[in-house]
């Protein structure tokens, strides 16, 4: 707990309100290729690098020790991918800046992945084309040590090179600011999105979700008294922060590892500030307007003990109120009637995998809740809990086998086969119990429906 307090204090020291003296000075495009045709027209995929400079006085740990150029600035460079309308004026005005996870781009996988066979991270295929059909421009900006970012360096007391990892936040900030507002770089190279962007959104999943929370808490979302990112979509980020406000000898990032039961001392995710309310309060205390935020937590996050403190804070007892600018969707597939119904003051905007399995019952229950009939809501969903807890039982990562099995039982597909043979991840006994529980759930719903018709 002492270490947690020290880290929290360090974060607070870094939470300043000064505008950043930094910028992208050169945009280097190394490849251009067509991507496809969508509702707004043709899309193109560009790849390249951004080169930027930082004021050595910016409050990033050890930045002042880094090598400086002839202008007295600290340099960085990072890989960049742009997916945008060939005619940017035909877009919807929104730039989505996705934060890669350990070097793997995620924006297309998160938003364009087909429902039946979701894309893995790193995939840049068209998929459903959702982002493009809606007119979004997408930027993927590398920021992490060992994954496409040339971070500032200095020589440590031991004679070894050390990397200023916190510069990754500035790389993300400066690139988003350049693409949204600049006309040209210092050499006169045009910004391909100049004049076409009126709002900036950001997305991050797991590690990169913690990146966004840490970025926001520590005051990076502001340039020249202007907010950089207007909205954030944070997926399965658990609680806590990303511990990269440091310098290291590499070769991996200080935030590269994943929290787990086998590594309880992993830095960041189990150290405060924990809740989004604490983060937003720090932003508002600096006089800034926080972005609108949508957060998603999954069942796996709760089972692995990563998400609970994100709702309760360090007390670990009651859920803390969410700020007005935040919506949170929680995947609690073990007690969703309680969290969705709420207590009159607080509730969960549930985003549940089990709703795929129990769609008719879920629809009827939510309609009842909309009518204010909480008793009917409870009556409908109560029988589904046994099935849900079985489908999402340990090891929870195989829950999709239950979802696909239910789709097969319900006649939504003609087979029970999954990519990579994943249907074999559960035992025959597990599927037999699933079928039995599903039958009981349907019987309960049938009896309830007949009873309501008699009255």
N, C-alpha and C positions, 0 to 999 in steps of 0.2 A: 504493500500500500504506500510505503514511502516513495518508491520509484514512481508510482502513479501520480502522487502529488507533485513530485519534482517535474515530471513531464507536463502536467497540466499548467504548472507555473511557467514553464518555458514557453508553452503555447501562448499564454496570456501576455508574456513579455513581447512576443512577436506580433501580437494582434494590434498593429498600428493602423493609423488612418491616413498616412501620407500617400499622395499620388506617386506612381512609379516613374522613375526617370529611365525608361527602357523602350526599345523599339526593335522591330524587324527592319534590318537595313538592306537585306538582299533576298529576293525570291528567285530561286533557281529551279526551273522546270526541266526535267530530264526526259520525260516521255508524255505523249498525248495519244489517246486512242478513243475511238467511238465506244459507247457503252450500250446503246440501244435507243429505241424510240418509245416514248411514253405519252401520257395525255398532254403535257405541256409542249412536247416536241422531242427533239433529239437531246440525248445526254452524252457527256464526255467524261472520261476518266484521266486525270492528270496525276503524275507523280513527280516529286522533286524534293527540295530541301529549303528550309528557311534558315537564314543566318541573322543573328541578332546581337545586340549589345546591351549590357546592363551597367547601371551606375554601381561602382563598387561599394557605395554607401548604403545600397538597399539592404534592408535588414533580413538577409538570408544568411544563415550560419556559415561562417568562413568565406563568404564571397569576397570580402576585402583582401583575403590572402591570395586570391587567384591571380593568374597571369593577366596583364593588362596590355592593350594595344597602344598605338602611338597617340590615340585620343584619350588615353587614361580609362578606357572602358573595358569591361570583361566580356569576352565573346562566347557565343554558343552557336550550335547548329543542330538541326533535327530534321528527320525525314517527314515528309508531308504527302498525304494523298487527298485529292479533291475529286469529288463526284458531283457534277453540276450540270444545269442546262447548258447546251451549246450557246444559246442566247440567254444569258442570266436574267435578262428582263422578263423572261417568260416564267420564272420561278415564283414561289409564293412569298418571297421576301425573308424567309427564315433560313438561317445557317445553323445546322446541327453540327457541333464540334464534339466528336466522340473521343473519349480518352482510352487509348489502347490498353489492354490488359497483358502485361508482360510481353509487350511488343506485338500482340495479336489484335488486329482491328476487330471491332465488335459491332459497329453501327449497322451494317447490312444484316448481320446475323440476328441482331435484336429486333429489327423492325421489318425486314424483308423475308425472314425465314418462314418457309411454308409450315402450316400447322401440323401436317401429318409427319413430316420429316424435317424438324428444325435444323437450321444451319449451325455448324460449329463455329467458334471464333476463328477469325482469319479468312472466312469465306467472303468473296466479293462478287459472287454470281448475282444475277438479277433477282432470283427468287420471286416473290409476289409482286415486286416493283412498287410496293406501297410508298416508300419515300419519294420515288421519282414521280409516280402518278399524282402525288399531292404537291409536287413542285418544290420539295426541299433541296437545298444544297448541303452536302456532307463533307466535312473535313476530318481527317484522322491525323492527329499530331503526336508524334513520338516524343516522350519526355523522360524515359527511364534509363538509368545506367545499364549498359549492356544490350539495349534494344533500340538502336537507331537514333540515339541522342548523344551528341558530343557535348558533354557538360564541362563547365569551367574546372580547371585543375590547379593544384599547387603542390609543392613538395613539403611533406610532413617532417617533423623532427627526426624521424627514423630514416629519412632520405627517400622514402617511397612516395609515389604519386598518390594524391588523394583527390577525390571527386566531390564537387559541391552539388550534392543531390537535390537540395532545395531549389536549385535553379530550374528544375522541371516544372514547378508551378509557374515561374515567369515565362518559360517557353510557351506553355499552354495559353497563358494570358495574352502575351504579345502577339501570338499568331492569330488568335481569335479577334483581337482588336484590329490588327492589320487587315484581315480579310473582310471585316465588317465595315471599316471606316476609311481606310487609306485609298488613295488614288494610284500612287506609284511607290516603289521603294526608292532608296537613296540614289540608286543608279538610273532611275527612270523607267524601270521595268513595271508595266501596268499590273495592278491587282486585278485578276480576272473577274472578281465579283464586285468591282467598284460600282457604287451607286445602286446595287441590286439588293442590298441587305438592310432590313429595318429592325430585325430582332435576332438575338443569338441565343441558342439553346445548347445545353451540354448533356451528355449521357455518359454513365459509367457503371460498370457491373463488378461487384465484389471488390477486388483490389482497387480498380479504378473508380468505383463508387466512393470508397474511403478517400481516394485522391480528391474528389470533388468536395467532400465535406471538410477536409483539411485545408484545401485551397480557399474555401469560403471563410472558414473560421479565422484564418490567419491573415485576412485582409488583402488577398491577391485580386479580388474581383473588382478592382477599381483602377482606372487610368484617367488622370486629369479630371478628377471629380465626376467621372462618368462610369456607370456600371457596365461591366464587360459582358457578363452572361445574365440574360433576363429570365431564364428558366432552366431548371435541372431535372433530369430523370435519373434517379439513383436506384439501381437494382441490387438486391441482396447484398448490401454492404455491411451487414451486421452492425455492431456498435463500435464506438471508438474511431480512431483516426489512422492515418498512414504515416509511419515513422521515418520520413525522408528529409525532414528539416535537420540535416546533419551532413557531415562529410565522411567518406569512407574510402578504403583502399580498393573496394570492388572485389572480384570482378562483377558480382551481382549487386543489384539494388538492395538497400536496407529494407525495402518493402516487398521483396520478391517472394518470401516464404508465405505459406498459407497457415492460418491458425487452425489448430487441431488438438485433440485430446493428448496426442503424443508430444506436443510442443506447447505446454501451457504458459511458458514464459515468452511466447512470441510477442514482440513489441507492437503496440498500437491498438489492436482491436479490443484488448481488455483493459485499456487505459482511457480515462476521460479526456475531454468531455464526451459523454456517451450519447445524449439525446439530441435530436435535431432542434429541440427547443433551446438548449444551451448554446448551440451554434448560432441560431438566429438572434438570440439575445445579444451575443457578442457583436454581431454585425450591426444591429440597431444601436447599440451603445456607442459605436463609432460614428453614428449619424448617417449610415448608409441605408439604402432601401434594399432589402434582401430580395433575391429572385424568387419566383414561384417554384415550388419544389413538389414533385411527385416521387414518393418513395415506395418501393416494393420489397417486402420481406417474405421469404418462402418458408414452408414447413421445415425444410432442411436446416435453415438458419436457426430455427428455434431448437430443433433436436440437437444441433451441434453447439448449443449454448452461445451462439454468436449474436443473436438478435434481441434477446430479452432485455438486456440493459439499455438497448436503444429506445425502448419504450418506458422503462421504469427509472432510468438513471441509476446511480450507484447505490441507492437505497434498496433496489431490487424487490420492491413490494407492489406499489400501485402504479398503473400507467400514468405518465405525465401528460398534461394537455398538449395538444399540437398547436403550433403557431397558426395564425390565420392564413399565412401564405403556403402552408404545407398540407398536402393530402397524402395519407399513408394507406397502402393496400397490403394487408397481411395475409399470408398463406397458412393460417392455422387450421389445418385439416383435421385436427383432433378435438376442437371445441368451438367450431365456427358459429353455431346458433347463438352462443353467449356473446361472442365478440361482435357479430354483426348486429344483434339486437341492441347491445349497449346498455348503459345504465341511465339513459335520459340526458346525460351530459356528454358522454364520450362513446364512440363506437368505431368499428373497423370498417373501412371500405374493402371488403374481402375480395381477394383475387385468388380463387381456389382451384386446384387441379381436380378436386372431387366433383366440381360442378359439371365437368365433362361427363362424368359417370351418372350423375343424378339430375341431369338437366331439367326434365319435366317437374320433378319435385322442387328443385331449387327455384324454378320460374314461379311456380304456384306460391311458394313460401315468400318470395320477395314481393309478389303482388299483394299478398296478405299484409306484409309489413308496411307497404305503401299505403294501404287502407287504414293503417293503425291497429290492425287486428293481431296483436302480439301473441295471443293465445293460439290462434290458428297457425301462425308462423312456427311456433314451438312444436305444435302437434305434427306438422308436416315434416320438419327436419329431424326431429328426435330419432325416428327409426333409421335414419341414414347414417348416423354416427358410427354404428358398429361396423358397417361396410367400409366407411372412410378410414377408420382406424386400422382396419385390416389391410386395405390397399396401400396405405402409407406406413405400414409397420416396418420395423427394422429388417434389413437395411433399406432405409427410406429411398436411397438413390434409385431403387428399382421400381418405384411406384408407377412408372409409365407402362410397365407390363400389365398392371391391373387396369389402367385406363384403356389400353388397346384391347385387352380381353373383354372388357365391358362393351366396347364398341362392336366387337365381333358378336357377343351374345345378343346385343340389341339390334342386330341386322344392319348396322351402319357400314360394315365392310364384310367381304365374303371370305376372309381368311384371318388367321391369327399368326401373322409373321411380322417380325420387326427387323430393322436394319442391324446387321451384325449378329443375327441370331439371339437378340436380347430377350426374346420370349422364353428362353431357357433359363433366365436369371432367377425365376421363382420355381418352386417345386410343384408337382402335380397336386399334392395335398393342399398347397396354398390356393391353387386355382379352384379346386373342389370347394374349399371353404368360401372363396369369393363368390362362386356361383350360388351356393346355398344362401349366403347373406343377401345377395342381390335379389334372389327369389323372395325371401322374407320381406325385404324392403318393398318390392313391388306388390306383394300381397297386402301389406299394411296400407299402402297407398290406395289399392283397389278397394279395400274394406272401408277406408275413410271416405273415399269418393262416393261409394254407394250409400254410406250413412248420410252424407251431406245431401244427396239427391232425395232421400226419403223425407228429409225435413223441408 
